[in-house]
Each structure stands twice: as C-alpha cells, then as structure tokens.
Amino acid sequence: MSDNEKTAPLQVGLTLLQNNEGGNNWGPVMAGTVLTVLPILILFLFLQRQMIKGLTAGAVKS
C-alpha cells in the first residue's frame, strides 16, 4: 500500500476496497459505507436547527 492510499479520503478507500475484493464482496464495502456516513448523519442531526436557521436567515430580504 502506497502513501497515497494511506492518506486517501474515505470514499476513495471504499472504492479501493471494492476493487481489491473483485467487486463481489459487498459486506465490507457496505460496512465501510455505513461507518463513513454515520458521523456525518449524527453531526447533521445535532446541528439541524442551526443549519435551518442559517438557511432561512439568508433568505430574508431586508
């Protein structure tokens, strides 16, 4: 594994995992996908109110 693969983003790592497994072993790929999306989803759920406030505040015409 080269340094580029070690420092690659998670999405690239998932693609490499799929390519290394021959594309037939979806279990590890789906587990990696869930682990990649889960922190982003949790962060969104905690900050949902602030995000909506920011979006609506920017839409108000003064």
N, C-alpha and C positions, 0 to 999 in steps of 0.2 A: 504494500500500500504506500503510495507516494504522499508527500506532504500536502499536495493539493486535495487529495481525498480525505485526509485527516482534518483539514480545515474547511471543508466544503459545507454549505448550508444543509439543513436537514432534508430539504426537498431533493437536492442533488444526491444526498446519501441514500434516500429511498429509491431513487432511480437506479443507482449503482447496485443496491441490494437486489432489486428486481432483475437487473441484467446479470448479476453474478449467480443468481439462483436459476437462471434459464427461463424466467418468466412464468413458471408453472407453480411455484410455491408461494401462494398468496397469503398464507398465515403470517409470516414475519413481516411482509410488506404492509398488511392491514394493521398489525400491531404497531408498527412504526408510525403509520399514518395517524392512528389514534393518539399515540404519545406526542406527536408533533402538533396536532390540532388542540388537544386538551388544555394546555396552558393558555393559549390564545383565547379559547372559549371561556375559560374561567375569568381571565382578565376582562373580557368584554362584559360578562355578567355582572362583575363588581363595579365596573365603570359605566354601565349602560345609561344611568340617569345623567351623568356629567356629559356624556357624548351627545345625548339627545338635546340637552340644554344648550350645548355649544352649537349644534346644527341649527336649532331654532333661533338662537340669538343672532346668528349670522344672516338669517333670512328676513329679519325685521328691517323694514325700511323706515328711516327717520326723516 
